Amino acid sequence: MTDFAPSLADYPYHIELTTRAQDCEALGHISNVVFYSFFDSVVNQFLSERCELNVATSKIVPFVTSSQCQYMSKVSYPEPVAVGLRVIKLARSAVTYGVSVYAGETGRRAAHGQFMQVFVERATDKVVPIPSHIKLQLDALSEELE
């Protein structure tokens, strides 16, 4: 994993989420699988808002092909979280996002990871180039890093 940004400000797109009691595991902190839902939420919100992608009706859709997460500090209910997103690699048909989760009023970094999607034609599940209007938005998200 090569994505090590120190603060939420290093992520040009982010969302705020609220943890729920049901997100907790037996040890009383947010379950590791919930962090993957945070990743999925920020990516899908970005694609919906900035790329105008409707995953329910679009002919070309992104499939998650890889994800990973490293945990740095526990998060408990009812802490708010901010989830940051940036593009760390963009290819013809695939994008790799860098994602980090910041928790609590202090905004401590709780987790970071990568989330990769490949764009496919819905009808055939065949890999296709990322549509130009989406690629433009993804390019902008990665250019903001420089």
Buried (B, 14 or more C-beta within 10 A) or exposed (E): EEBEBEEBEBBBBBBEBEBEEEBBEEEEBBBEEBBBBBBBBBBBBBBEEBBEBEEEEBEBBBEEEEBBBEBEEEBBBEBBBBBBBBBBBBEEBBBBBBBBBBBBEEBEBBBBBBBBBBBBEBEEEEBBEBBEEBBEBBEEBBEEEE
